[in-house]
Amino acid sequence: MTSLVEARGVGIAGRLSPTDLAIKAGTMVAVIGPNGGGKTSLLRSLARTEDAVGTVTIDGQEVDATTEAQRRRLLAFLPAAREATWPVTVADTLKFGLGVPDSGRIDHLIGLLELERLAARPIDRLSTGERARAMLGRAIAGRARLLLLDEPLSNLDPYWVLRTIEIVRGEVTSSDSAALVSVHDLGMAKRFDRVLLVSNGAITADDYPEAVLGSDRFKTAFRVERSDHGWAISPASADPRSLP
């Protein structure tokens, strides 16, 4: 099957080494890794922000050669920061994610994300979790072919962690698109089709969830291993003499 996304030599100097990546349509990919390992840099390089190098082709179109309107149909990027400084309503925030006006789509998202009582409220007056849901709505509003979501599960209560994964899965399935999602909760990685482990500015593992989470490369990157209680510090990492 031809890949929906083909990335060649993407990277950001000093943060992510030139990297190749292919993603098939209908796939949800979790991006995991230690803090500062390069997860956000991978997403930003694919989103073509900052000084990203390399090429990204989505649905046969090279992103750097597209217009802004075309690019919005190809990809949507949700940054990890959830700050909102303008008193824009939640409903209007969702509209910013559309390429063309579509009131039906906005109504659908308001219901999907349970934002009915918040729709007319300024987004800068919401709690962090409420704002995260509104920002997610903006990211998925335009039905982009590739969703790049940086920590969308952060600051959410357990219901919304699970519901967010369901919503993204629904969008990917219904649009035959793909999603690349960075996550900190390693337990959530099992709910994805594929896991990328990013460490020291490079993808060091790329496989189905159980294979990555049980690998030696995982233990090396995170310095933890599985235990009866979930995770435990690996013996080598617990010895100060083993640390760099």
Protein Blocks (a to p, Z undefined) as FASTA:
>chain_A
ZZfbdcehiacehkaccddddddehiacddeddehilmmmmmmmmnopajbecjddeehi
afklpcfklmmmmpccddfblcdfbfcdfklmmmmmpmbdcfklmmmmmmmnopmlmmmp
cfklccfklmmmmmmmmmmmnopabdcdehklgoiafklmmmmmmmmmmmmmmnopaddd
ddfblmlmmmpmbdcddeehiafbdcdfklmmmpmklmmmnopacdfkopacdfklmpmk
lpZZ
